[in-house]
Amino acid sequence: MADGLGMPMSNFFGKNALPKSATDKQVRKVFDPERSQAKLRFVLGIPVVAYVFSMVFNGHLPIEFFVFTVLMASTIVGLFLHVVKHPEPNSNRILIGIFHDQIMMTFLLYFAGMQGAPLFFVFTFVTIGNGFRFGVKYLAISGGLAFIGISTLLLFSPHWSHERAIAAGLLINHVSITCYTGFLLRKLKAAQTKLEDMANMDILTGLPNRNSFINKIEATLIQSMREKNTMACIYFDLDGFKAVNDTYGHACGDNVLKTVAESVRAVLRSDDYFSRLGGDEFTIIASTLGSPQEAEKLAARVIRTIESIKSINGNNVCISASIGIVLLSGSEASPAVDSKYVIKAADEAMYRAKRKGKGRYELSDFIEAPSSQAA
């Protein structure tokens, strides 16, 4: 289903985040915008077909419309069954559905004249549905086809060419609603992006937060296993931070955290991932190490940078960093090694650094997978 913000709902969970296992069939039904649109088309098709049939059998429409409605109903059912059988996202199939809806309605209203007037709403209804389910691009395509269809009726239909005032009003109404829907979708998409940023960002420092770090470390572990490279998780907190808070207050403590974030970020490499877990705890994910020594050099650089911070808002401060480093080679990794094991190893190494005098780093032994530990 769509998120209602001009993008597929799957974007809430990351690209291609729809579950694919057999046990998740019910979840896939909820997050499948094509299925949702095909179902709506099927539901809308019932009153449309019923209306046309009644007009044919009551003599208000020629018998040829019976064939037309059978073709229309068959296509609707066929598209629905195809989406159910092949639920994987398919942009070509989306376009086929859009063309079907708008072109079929144009033909129906062209030949039905005033008898088809009650079905004019389908143009706009389908357009809005496509926009909310598939995004602004498909809203524009569907709205454009409907515009062409209504314009065709206005110019060439035997009936609507004599009712141009009504048809023009319907055309203006359709364009206005489509444009306003597109405006709302863009506004809502911007709001969604802002909310996602807030959910994944530490407000105080502007760094990624714990949730973002967990997602990043999991992705980095997978990449490390796939590419057989070496990665490091550098985990540190600030020595002397509690004294700053106790002496100068939390406002000064907040400024310390912001200064640390800015200073450390300035000495990291462009592809290092720097985040704040909470309190005075920070992490760095270094995913492109040429050698294990590079992680140690990076940790030493962080320590020097933090120790160089001597004054905050005119207040003298004395802080340092105790760092735990986990090195993980892709050849050693296994699917059982996840963020929990990496964080635990880094945390233990960090506390060893504290016990040995603070303002230093310690390397962690690689934590083996549970299956290996059990053995």
FENUR-V263513 format. One record per residue. N is the residue number from 1. RES is the residue in one small letter. OMEGA is omega in whole degrees, 0 to 359 (none if undefined). Layout:
n = {N	N}
res = {RES	RES}
omega = {OMEGA	OMEGA}
This chain:
n = {1	2	3	4	5	6	7	8	9	10	11	12	13	14	15	16	17	18	19	20	21	22	23	24	25	26	27	28	29	30	31	32	33	34	35	36	37	38	39	40	41	42	43	44	45	46	47	48	49	50	51	52	53	54	55	56	57	58	59	60	61	62	63	64	65	66	67	68	69	70	71	72	73	74	75	76	77	78	79	80	81	82	83	84	85	86	87	88	89	90	91	92	93	94	95	96	97	98	99	100	101	102	103	104	105	106	107	108	109	110	111	112	113	114	115	116	117	118	119	120	121	122	123	124	125	126	127	128	129	130	131	132	133	134	135	136	137	138	139	140	141	142	143	144	145	146	147	148	149	150	151	152	153	154	155	156	157	158	159	160	161	162	163	164	165	166	167	168	169	170	171	172	173	174	175	176	177	178	179	180	181	182	183	184	185	186	187	188	189	190	191	192	193	194	195	196	197	198	199	200	201	202	203	204	205	206	207	208	209	210	211	212	213	214	215	216	217	218	219	220	221	222	223	224	225	226	227	228	229	230	231	232	233	234	235	236	237	238	239	240	241	242	243	244	245	246	247	248	249	250	251	252	253	254	255	256	257	258	259	260	261	262	263	264	265	266	267	268	269	270	271	272	273	274	275	276	277	278	279	280	281	282	283	284	285	286	287	288	289	290	291	292	293	294	295	296	297	298	299	300	301	302	303	304	305	306	307	308	309	310	311	312	313	314	315	316	317	318	319	320	321	322	323	324	325	326	327	328	329	330	331	332	333	334	335	336	337	338	339	340	341	342	343	344	345	346	347	348	349	350	351	352	353	354	355	356	357	358	359	360	361	362	363	364	365	366	367	368	369	370	371	372	373	374	375}
res = {m	a	d	g	l	g	m	p	m	s	n	f	f	g	k	n	a	l	p	k	s	a	t	d	k	q	v	r	k	v	f	d	p	e	r	s	q	a	k	l	r	f	v	l	g	i	p	v	v	a	y	v	f	s	m	v	f	n	g	h	l	p	i	e	f	f	v	f	t	v	l	m	a	s	t	i	v	g	l	f	l	h	v	v	k	h	p	e	p	n	s	n	r	i	l	i	g	i	f	h	d	q	i	m	m	t	f	l	l	y	f	a	g	m	q	g	a	p	l	f	f	v	f	t	f	v	t	i	g	n	g	f	r	f	g	v	k	y	l	a	i	s	g	g	l	a	f	i	g	i	s	t	l	l	l	f	s	p	h	w	s	h	e	r	a	i	a	a	g	l	l	i	n	h	v	s	i	t	c	y	t	g	f	l	l	r	k	l	k	a	a	q	t	k	l	e	d	m	a	n	m	d	i	l	t	g	l	p	n	r	n	s	f	i	n	k	i	e	a	t	l	i	q	s	m	r	e	k	n	t	m	a	c	i	y	f	d	l	d	g	f	k	a	v	n	d	t	y	g	h	a	c	g	d	n	v	l	k	t	v	a	e	s	v	r	a	v	l	r	s	d	d	y	f	s	r	l	g	g	d	e	f	t	i	i	a	s	t	l	g	s	p	q	e	a	e	k	l	a	a	r	v	i	r	t	i	e	s	i	k	s	i	n	g	n	n	v	c	i	s	a	s	i	g	i	v	l	l	s	g	s	e	a	s	p	a	v	d	s	k	y	v	i	k	a	a	d	e	a	m	y	r	a	k	r	k	g	k	g	r	y	e	l	s	d	f	i	e	a	p	s	s	q	a	a}
omega = {180	178	182	184	178	178	180	181	182	181	175	187	183	182	178	185	180	179	186	183	182	182	182	183	182	178	180	179	182	187	181	184	179	179	180	180	179	178	177	178	180	181	178	181	182	179	179	179	180	180	181	178	181	178	179	185	176	175	180	178	180	184	179	179	176	178	180	182	177	177	180	180	181	179	179	180	180	179	180	181	180	178	179	183	181	188	180	181	184	184	178	180	176	180	178	179	180	179	179	185	187	180	179	179	178	179	182	183	177	184	184	181	182	179	179	183	180	183	181	183	184	179	185	182	180	180	179	179	178	179	183	181	189	177	186	181	181	172	181	180	181	179	178	177	178	178	178	180	181	177	176	177	183	186	192	182	178	181	189	176	175	178	188	180	180	181	178	177	178	179	179	179	181	181	181	181	180	180	181	177	177	177	180	179	179	178	181	177	178	178	178	179	179	179	178	178	180	181	184	184	172	187	185	187	184	178	170	182	184	181	178	179	180	179	182	182	178	180	180	177	178	179	180	178	184	186	178	178	182	176	179	171	181	189	181	167	190	171	178	183	181	179	177	179	183	184	188	179	185	178	177	177	177	179	174	180	179	180	177	181	181	184	181	180	182	183	179	175	186	183	174	184	186	182	174	181	183	182	178	181	181	176	173	174	178	190	182	181	175	179	178	181	179	178	179	177	179	179	179	178	178	180	180	181	181	179	180	179	186	185	176	180	179	180	178	179	178	182	175	181	169	191	170	183	172	175	182	177	180	180	180	188	175	181	181	179	181	185	182	182	179	181	180	180	180	180	179	178	179	180	173	178	179	182	182	174	178	180	182	177	176	175	178	168	178	176	182	178	180	182	180	179	182	181	none}
